[in-house]
Amino acid sequence: MKSFLLFFILFGSLSNPQKKNFIEEIDSVGYYLGLAKFNVKTNDYKSALSNTQKSIDYANVHENISSRANAFSSLGSIYFELKKYDDAIANFKRSISLFKTLKPSSDAAFSLYSLGLCYMTKGDYSNAEINFDKAQTIYSALNIPEAIELLNLQKQPGHMQLPASE
């Protein structure tokens, strides 16, 4: 019985570090961004900003470029909703610069599209169109026709306007 108990203690102490490593490998960036998204839906922007910053910090510590890019894009989206367009632009630019080091993705295209929306809101239609064109190039390469249609609608001459808010 004592040997069984000793085996159980040794086995338990050896297996705990493995479980801990497995738990640490779960994407904390995604978790914090999910919390931030929930907080935005409940109009708790202070918590949304806090959780987004936690995701950025976690991505920095783990040197995960893709996660950092997504976190800055999320932060940009929050600032856009708060109508803090200069802050949104700065964060979308950070996101895009990080995405440029990775292969093209729909997330990268979305950041470009969102940056275009920021410029459009501020009345800078030439920069908006440049970013919409870059987003369209990525969406075309990824073969996402629905996104291309949306961009084409927004880029029509004289019709460049923000999408209807929810």
C-alpha positions, 0 to 999 in steps of 0.5 A, spaced: 500 500 500 505 504 501 509 503 495 502 504 491 501 511 495 509 513 493 508 511 486 501 515 486 505 521 489 511 521 484 506 520 478 502 526 480 508 530 481 511 528 474 504 529 471 502 536 473 508 540 470 506 536 463 498 539 464 501 546 466 505 546 460 499 544 456 494 549 459 500 555 458 499 553 451 492 555 450 492 561 446 491 566 452 491 572 446 485 569 443 482 568 450 483 575 452 481 578 445 474 574 446 473 577 453 474 584 450 469 582 444 464 580 450 466 587 453 465 591 447 458 588 446 456 589 453 459 597 452 464 595 458 470 599 454 474 600 459 475 592 460 475 591 453 481 596 452 484 592 459 483 585 456 486 587 449 492 590 452 493 583 456 493 580 449 498 584 446 502 583 453 502 576 452 503 576 445 509 580 446 512 575 451 511 569 447 514 573 441 507 571 437 507 576 431 500 574 428 497 574 435 500 581 436 497 583 429 490 581 431 491 584 438 493 591 435 487 590 430 482 589 435 485 595 439 484 599 433 477 596 432 475 598 439 478 605 438 474 606 432 467 604 435 469 609 441 470 614 435 477 615 437 480 615 429 487 617 430 488 612 436 484 607 431 489 609 425 495 608 429 493 601 432 491 599 425 498 601 422 501 597 427 497 591 426 498 592 418 506 593 419 506 586 423 501 582 418 506 585 412 511 580 415 507 574 415 503 571 409 497 574 406 491 573 410 484 575 411 485 578 418 491 583 414 486 585 409 481 586 414 486 591 418 487 594 411 479 595 410 478 598 417 484 603 416 480 605 410 474 606 414 478 610 419 481 615 413 474 615 410 471 617 416 476 623 417 474 625 410 481 622 407 478 619 401 485 618 397 488 614 403 481 610 404 482 608 397 489 606 397 487 601 403 481 599 400 485 597 394 490 593 398 485 590 402 482 588 395 488 585 392 489 580 398 482 578 398 482 577 391 489 573 392 485 569 397 479 568 393 474 571 398 469 574 393 464 577 398 469 581 401 471 584 394 464 586 393 463 590 399 469 594 397 467 595 390 461 598 393 464 602 398 469 605 392 464 607 387 465 614 385 461 619 389 458 613 393 464 612 398 460 612 405 461 608 411 457 602 412 450 603 416 451 602 423 448 596 427 
